[in-house]
Amino acid sequence: MKAAIVCDWLLGTGGAERVVLELHHMYPQAPIYTSQYNPNPKIWFADKWFEDADIRTTGLQRLPKSLKKFLPVLRAFTFSRLDLKEYDLIISASGAEAKFVKVRDGAVHVAYVHAPTHYYWSRYEEYLKHPGFGFFDPLARLGLKLLVGPMRRWDYKAAQRPDYLIANSIYTKEQIKKYYGRDSHVTHPPVDVDRFKSYSKPTDQRHGFVTAGRQTPYKRIDLAVEAATSLKIPLAVIGRGPEHRWLKKLAGRNVTFLTKVSDEDIARHFGEAKAFIFPGVDDFGIVAVEAMAAGAPVIAYKAGGALDYINKDTGLFFNEQTAESLSQAMESLDKKSFNHLKIASQAAQFSERTFQKAMSSFIRQALKSQE
């Protein structure tokens, strides 16, 4: 059996790249087809992720990686024209256009879906308000308005092609049903939980709060900054993004912004914090599970992928996406009793090994049903 892996792009070290990495470990001989590839992500733990992989990029590789946001139509067209006739099994990992690939009769296509394409569906209005193209925002808004109709139809049609769909969370499963009209199986994405274990400290040795992630509007890091500022309690904000300057203006002296931190520093902050703040709606939210792996309870907005891993033993929810509601949850943390070891043990359910076992089992059944 010949297998191939297809993904939207390999340009960083996020959750999408981690999924592809584990698929590569499962099928080391399978070539990886992608639109653009950056072999030097400049993150020490990821600099050799794909060094032994057969990476096959498209013609879009010749374009600057910074143009990724401008290329959805070209990516869709390029992926739809890939020649994959020699393969018996195609596994696509996609939150955008990789699922557009076509396979020969008799081949099996299993699509791991990070989310229905955000800029056409669930976050269309957010992208209209904040396209993230800087000086070119007005042009991006116009292009999105003109293209959203035909691209939604094309995206929907492409989502009907795979034989099987796998969602990364129950929330994504519901989104797939809503926008694509298809059922899917849930397999949570892989999390490198072992990387955080040794940094976990007991509850009585923890202090302050922490949040992390790319500082974009939908992450709602502003809520964490406003809540911590109003309560005058320490908050470490890890990361950068287009909202960075605005967030610094919102923040009081008790809020610290950390933009240049090593992977070890991130794990240490997670392991020493009273809680990790997760105020946005994410399809899954790997960073929150990483914080759990370091023993930190998570305070999250009650929506999205967080519903799959936050419970009475691992954290608590706030019900309204406001700074006031988050503040109340943060204040109530001291009334709760959390065990850092128990939190870390629940995070272990999302390990890379668990992901590989679940995917292998599903793919075996998929191949068997096609015989």
N, C-alpha and C positions, 0 to 999 in steps of 0.2 A: 504493500500500500504506500502510495506517495502522498505526502501531506505538504501543504503550504500554509503559511500564516500571513495575514494581510492586516495592516493597521493604518490609521489615518496619517500619522507622522511619528517620528522618533526624534524629538528635539529637546527633551528635558529629562527630568527624573520624577515625574508625577505618577499618579495612580495608573494612568493609561499605559505608561511605559513599563510599570511594574507588572501589569497583567501580561504584556507581550513577553517580558523577561521570563515569567514562569511558564508560558506556553513554549518558549524556546527551550527551557530546561526539559519540558515534557517531550518535545519533538526537536532534538538538537540538529537533526539532518534536514529539517524543513526550512526552505528559504523564507525570508521575511520580506514581503513586498510592502513598500511604503512610499508616500509621496516625497518626503524630505527626511534626511537623516543627519543628525549632528553627532559625530563620533567622539566629540570632546565636550561633555556636559559640564566639566569643571567642578564636579562634586566627587570628592575622593572615593566614596563608597560605590559610585556608579561609573567610574572611568573605564572599567573593563567589562561592563554588563554584556555588551554585544560583540566583543572583540573576536570571538570564535564563530560568530553567526554569519550566514550568507545573506547579507542585506542587499536587496535589489530595489533601487530607487527609480522613480519615474523621471520624465524630462523636467519635472518641476524642481528637481534637485539643483538645477543650474541657476535657479532664481534665488535671490537673497532670502535667508530664513525669516527675516523680519517682515516679509510680505505674506506670511502664512494667512493672516486674517483676510487678505484680499483675494484668496484663491479658491473659495468653496465651489464655484461653478467649474473651474478648471479641474479641481480634484475629482469632482463627481464624474466629469467626462472621462478623465484619465483612468480612473478605477474601472469604469464601465467597459473600457476597451482593453483591459489587461487580458493577456492570453494565458489562461490557467487550465487549458484542456488536458495537460499531462497529469493532473493531480486527481486523486481519488477522494481526498479529504481537504477541505479548505476551512480554516478557522479564521474568521475575521474578528477583530477587536475594535469596536468603533463607537464613537459618540458623534460622528460626522459622516464622512463619505466612503469609508472603506467597505461598508456593506453594499455598495453599488456594484461590486464585482459580479460577473456572470460565470457560471460553471457549466461543464458539459453534462449531458444526460447521464445519469448513473452515479455521478459524483455527489458527495454529501457536503453541504455548506452549513456549518454551525456558526452563528453570529453571537459573540459576546457583546452585549449592548450596554455601554456606560450610561447612555441616556438617548431618547429621541433628540435629534439635532436641536440644540438649544435655540439657535438664532432663527429657526423657523417656527418653533412650537412654544414650549413653556416659558421661555425668556425673551420672546420676540419683543414685547413692550419695553423690557429693560434694555435690550440692545438698541432700540430706537432712541431711548433717552440718553444712554451712555454707550455709544458704539465702540469707544476705546481706540479711535484712529487719530486722536489729537487734532491737528490742523485740518485733517480730511474728514472730520465728523459729519459736516453737512452733506458731503458727497456720499459718505457711507449710508447715511439715513435715506437719501434719495434712492440709492441703489438697492437697499434692503426693501423699501416700499415697492419698487418696481418689480423686483425679482421674487418676493416672498410667495406670491400666488403660484407661479409655475414651479418654483423650487420645492414648495410643499408637495405639490402633486408628484414631482420627480422623486422626492425623498420618500414619500408614502409608497410609491411603486417599488422603489429599491428595497424597502423594508419587507416587501412580500416575497422577495427572491430567496432568502435563506430558508433551508429546510427546517431549521430549529433556531429559536431565539433564547438566549440566556440573559437574564437581567442581573445587575449587580446588587439589587436590594428589592424589597417589597414595594417601595415607593416607585422605583424604576419600572417594575413589573406593571404597576397601575398606569404609569405614563405610557408604556408601550401599548397597553390595551386601549387607552384613551385616544392616542394619536395614530396608531398603526392598525388598531383593530385586531391584534393578534395576542394569543396566549404565549407565555414565556415561563421558563424555569429559573428559579433564583439560585445563584451561586455567588457568594460574597467575594469581593476582590482580595488578593493576597496582601497581607501586612507583615512587614519585617519586625515582628514583635520581639524577637530575641535581642535586637539592637538596643532596646530600652530597659530590659529587665534589671540590669545591674545599677541603674540610676534611681530606682524606686526607694523612697524614704518613708518611714512610718508617719502616720498622720500627725503625731505631736511634734515632728521635726519639719513640718511643711509650713510655708508662709507665702502670702500673696497669691495673686491669680495670674494666669497666662492665657494668651490667645495667639494663634499663628495662622498664616495663610496669605495668599495674594490679596492685596488691599484693593478690591474691586467692589462696586456697589452691592452685588447680590450676596457677598459674604457678610455684610452688615456688621463689620468690625466697629463701626461708629457706635453701635449700641453698647458694646463692651467698654469702649472709651468713655462714653457719657455716663454709664452706670458707675464705673470705678471712680470717675471724677466726682460725681455727686456724693458717693459714699466716703470719699477720701481714703480709699484703700489701695494698696500697691497692685499695679497691673503691668505685666511685661507684654508688649506687642511685638511679635516676631514677624518680620517680612517687609516687603515693599509692594508698591503698586500705584496705580493712577490716583488713588485717594490719599496717598501718604501725607502730603502737605496739609490737606484739609483736616485729617485726623489729628495731626499735631496741633492744629489751631483749637480743636475741640478739647484737647487734653489738659488736665491739671498737672501739677508738679509730681503727683503720685504715679503718673503713667510714664513708663519708660519704653522708648522705641528702640528695637534692636534690629538693625538691617544687615549687619555683617557678623553672622554667627556660624560657627562650625556645626557639623552634625552632632558632635559630642556636646556642645553647648546647648543645643536644642533639647537633647535627651536629658541633660542636667536640669534645665528649667522645668521640663515636664515632671521630672522626678521630685522636684522640691516644691512645686506649687500646691496650694490647697485645693485648687480645681482648675480645669481647663474650660474656657468659655467658648462655646460654639453657637453663635447667634444667627447664622444664616440657614437657608434651606439647601442642603446638598443632596446629590443623588445617592451618595453613600457617606463619604467623609472620613477618608483614611487617617487624616491627621488627628481626629478625635480618638480613634482606636489606638493610634500610636501613644497618645497621652495616657490612655487607659493602661497600655502595656507598661508604662512607667509608674503605674499605681495611682494616677490622678483621677478623681471623679470628674465627670463632665457635666457642665450646666449647659443645656441646649434648648433651643426653640423647639417646641413639640411639633415637628414636621420633618418630612424627608427621610433620608436613610438613617438618621439618628434613632428612629423608632426601632430599628433592628438590633441595637446593641445597648441602649441605655435603659436601665431598670432600677429598681430600688437599691440594688447592690452596687451599681456602677455610676450613679449620678442622679440628677433630677432635671425636670423640665420647667420652662416658663411658657405660659400659654399665649401671651400676646407679644408680637414682635415690636416691643417698645422698650426704652431704657428703664422705665418705671417697673415693668414686669420683670425684667432681668435683675434689677436692683433688689427686688423682693426675694428672688431666688438666691442671689448671692448672700443676702443677709440671713436667710434661713439655713445656709450650709452648716453653720456651727451647731444647729439643733439636730443635725443628722449624724449618724455614726457610720463611717466608711472604713473598710479594711483594705489597705493598699495591696495586700497579697491576693485577696479575693477579686479585686478589680483586674489585676494583671492576669489572673487565671482565666477570667472571662474573655479578656482580649486575646488570649492564646487560641480561642476558637476560630480566629480569623487569620491564622498563620498561612505561610506559603504552602506548607505541606497539606493543610486542610483543603486549600484551593486546588492543588494538583490532584488530590484524591477525588474530589467532587467532580472536577472537569473530566478526569479519566473515566470515571464511572458513567457520566452522562454521554460522553462520546462513544464509549463501547456500546451502550444501548442504542444510540442513534445509528451506528453502523450496522448493528445486528438487525434493527427494524427495517433497514433498506435492502437486506439480503433477499 
